[in-house]
Amino acid sequence: MHAMKNFKRIFFIIGLGAFLWSSCTEDIPVREESPAADPESMQVYFPNSQKYKYELPPTVFEVDIDLKREKSAKAATVKIIVTSDLTGVFTVPETVSFAAGDSTAKLTITFDTLEQFKPYQISFKIEDQYINPYVVNPDGTTDFNLYVEHNDFLPVGNGKGQFFDSFTLASVADVSITYSEKKDVYRISNPYTLALLEEAEWGSWIGGPISENIEIQITSEGKVTWEFWYLGLNYQGVSGYPIKAYFPSVLDESLAALDDKSVKLQDKLFKLHPYFYIDGLGGFGADYPVFISFPGGPNLNELLAQ
């Protein structure tokens, strides 16, 4: 009896193994090879240098997007495919043409009147037959996301100003300064750059969000107000702990007495006293002034050297 049980068990195992082997051989999918890249492809791409974010006056209704190609001997027409357009305000040509011998072409995208201060987005790509999908091009991409915003920011004077943050920077930053009559706001653009932060030797603290623009309001009494901006620094280099420059009473109403320190010093020269703070941790106080010289104002390099 014991031998019979062992025989049945062995027979069952052999049968099960045969069944599984048969199932596996039947279910193994046949891998289809990926289509080969067209050896005659021109390798068309959007260059990394191409601007993707536009803020324009409400009288401008088009932008030009550059395309480049690696093989430029022949004239060619390249198809463009829209991959996402949720607003319906853009018109993207279905094709763009390269002249024989030219490695660059322009794609002109038009759009309707846009609601001011609201960014609109559209995404598009180059049709596959004109690219090599298996090669990463370090010079550009085959997909493009475009952002367009209408607003009434116009240059103040010649638009060229200066900015110095005594907490963050080691030298004066050259900035552009514009004004929106609709918002009654001045915008200081690109006050912090990687080069300036590295020059100030912040080391591993460099990183995290950085404000492309600082927007301030100036009252008729010469007081300066804002909400907050980012410096491009993480406290002790820890991600998620960015340092912010708050208008004191925005951070906490108990700090309202410090608001009056941010004022107009003289014509076209302003001194701000942000409260430098890390949310959830604490801060460095409001003892580090920020100076802004508007176009036509005093030279901050000379002023701070005194």
Residue pairs with C-beta under 8 A, 6 or more apart in sequence:
34 134
37 132
37 133
37 134
37 135
38 129
38 132
40 71
41 71
41 129
41 130
41 131
41 132
42 69
42 70
42 71
42 72
42 76
42 78
42 98
42 130
43 69
43 70
43 71
43 130
43 131
43 132
43 135
43 137
44 67
44 68
44 69
44 78
44 126
44 130
44 131
44 142
45 67
45 68
45 69
45 126
45 131
45 137
45 139
45 140
45 141
45 142
46 65
46 66
46 67
46 68
46 126
46 140
46 141
46 142
46 143
46 144
47 66
47 67
47 68
47 139
47 140
48 139
48 140
48 141
49 66
50 65
50 66
50 140
50 144
52 144
52 145
52 146
52 147
53 119
53 147
54 63
54 146
54 147
54 148
54 149
55 149
55 150
55 151
55 153
56 63
56 148
56 149
56 150
56 151
57 150
57 151
57 152
57 154
58 113
58 114
58 116
58 150
58 151
58 152
60 150
61 110
61 111
61 112
61 113
62 108
62 109
62 110
62 111
63 108
63 109
63 146
63 148
64 106
64 107
64 108
64 109
65 106
65 107
65 108
65 109
65 144
65 146
66 104
66 105
66 106
66 107
67 78
67 96
67 98
67 104
67 105
67 106
67 107
67 126
68 103
68 104
68 139
68 140
69 76
69 78
69 98
69 103
69 105
69 130
70 103
72 98
72 100
72 101
72 102
72 103
73 100
73 101
74 100
75 97
75 98
75 99
75 100
76 97
76 98
76 130
77 95
77 96
77 97
77 98
78 95
78 96
78 97
78 98
78 105
78 126
78 127
78 130
79 94
79 95
79 126
79 127
79 129
79 130
80 92
80 93
80 94
80 95
80 96
80 107
80 124
80 125
80 126
80 127
81 124
81 125
81 126
81 127
82 92
82 122
82 123
82 124
83 123
83 124
83 125
83 143
84 121
84 122
84 123
85 92
85 122
85 123
86 121
87 120
87 121
87 122
89 111
89 112
89 114
89 120
90 109
90 110
90 111
90 120
90 122
90 146
90 148
91 109
91 110
91 111
92 107
92 109
92 122
92 124
93 107
93 108
93 109
96 105
96 106
96 107
97 105
98 104
98 105
99 105
109 122
109 146
111 120
111 148
113 150
114 120
114 148
114 149
114 150
115 150
116 149
116 150
116 151
116 152
116 182
117 149
117 150
117 151
117 182
117 183
118 149
118 150
119 147
119 148
119 149
120 147
120 148
120 149
121 145
121 146
121 147
121 148
122 145
122 146
123 143
123 144
123 145
123 146
124 143
124 144
124 146
125 142
125 143
125 144
126 142
126 143
131 142
133 142
151 180
151 182
152 180
152 181
152 182
153 178
153 179
153 180
153 187
154 178
154 179
154 180
155 176
155 177
155 178
155 295
156 177
156 178
156 179
156 186
156 294
156 295
157 294
157 295
157 296
158 295
158 296
159 176
159 177
159 178
159 295
160 174
160 175
160 176
160 177
160 295
161 174
161 175
161 176
161 177
161 188
161 292
161 293
161 294
161 295
161 297
162 172
162 173
162 174
162 175
162 291
162 292
162 293
162 297
162 299
162 300
162 301
163 172
163 173
163 174
163 175
163 188
163 191
163 290
163 291
163 292
163 293
163 300
164 171
164 172
164 173
164 290
164 291
164 300
164 304
165 191
165 192
165 231
165 245
165 288
165 290
166 288
166 289
166 290
166 291
167 231
167 245
167 274
167 276
167 284
167 288
167 290
168 192
168 197
168 200
168 202
168 231
168 233
169 192
169 196
169 197
169 199
169 200
170 196
170 199
170 200
170 201
171 196
171 199
172 300
172 301
172 304
173 190
173 191
173 192
173 193
173 196
175 188
175 189
175 190
175 191
176 188
176 189
176 190
177 186
177 187
177 188
177 189
177 292
177 294
177 295
178 186
178 187
178 189
179 185
179 186
179 187
180 187
183 215
184 217
185 215
185 216
185 217
186 215
186 216
186 217
186 218
187 213
187 214
187 215
188 213
188 214
188 215
188 216
188 292
189 212
189 213
190 212
190 213
191 211
191 214
192 210
192 211
192 231
192 232
194 206
194 232
197 206
197 232
197 233
198 206
202 233
203 237
204 236
204 237
205 233
205 234
205 235
205 236
205 237
206 232
206 233
206 234
207 232
207 233
207 234
207 237
207 239
208 230
208 232
208 233
208 234
208 239
208 240
208 241
208 242
208 243
209 230
209 232
209 242
210 230
210 231
210 232
211 229
211 230
211 231
211 232
214 226
214 229
215 226
216 224
216 225
216 226
216 270
216 272
216 292
217 224
217 225
217 226
218 224
218 264
218 270
219 225
222 263
222 264
223 259
223 260
223 262
223 263
223 264
224 262
224 263
224 264
224 270
224 272
225 247
225 259
225 262
226 247
226 250
226 272
227 246
227 247
227 250
228 244
228 245
228 246
228 247
228 250
228 251
228 274
229 244
229 245
229 274
230 242
230 243
230 244
230 245
231 242
231 243
231 244
231 245
231 276
233 242
233 243
234 240
234 241
234 242
234 243
235 241
235 242
235 243
235 278
235 281
241 278
241 279
241 280
241 281
242 278
243 276
243 277
243 278
243 284
244 276
244 277
244 278
244 279
245 274
245 275
245 276
245 290
246 274
246 275
246 276
246 277
247 259
247 262
247 274
247 275
248 255
248 256
248 257
248 258
248 259
248 273
248 274
248 275
248 286
249 255
249 256
249 258
249 259
251 275
251 277
251 283
255 275
255 286
258 273
258 275
258 286
261 271
261 273
261 286
262 270
262 271
262 272
262 273
262 274
263 270
263 271
264 270
265 271
266 298
267 297
268 293
268 294
268 295
268 296
268 297
268 298
269 291
269 292
269 293
269 294
269 297
269 298
269 303
270 291
270 292
270 293
270 294
271 289
271 290
271 291
271 292
272 289
272 290
272 291
272 292
273 286
273 287
273 288
273 289
273 290
274 286
274 288
274 290
275 283
275 285
275 286
276 283
276 284
276 285
276 286
276 288
277 283
277 284
291 300
291 303
291 304
293 299
293 300
293 303
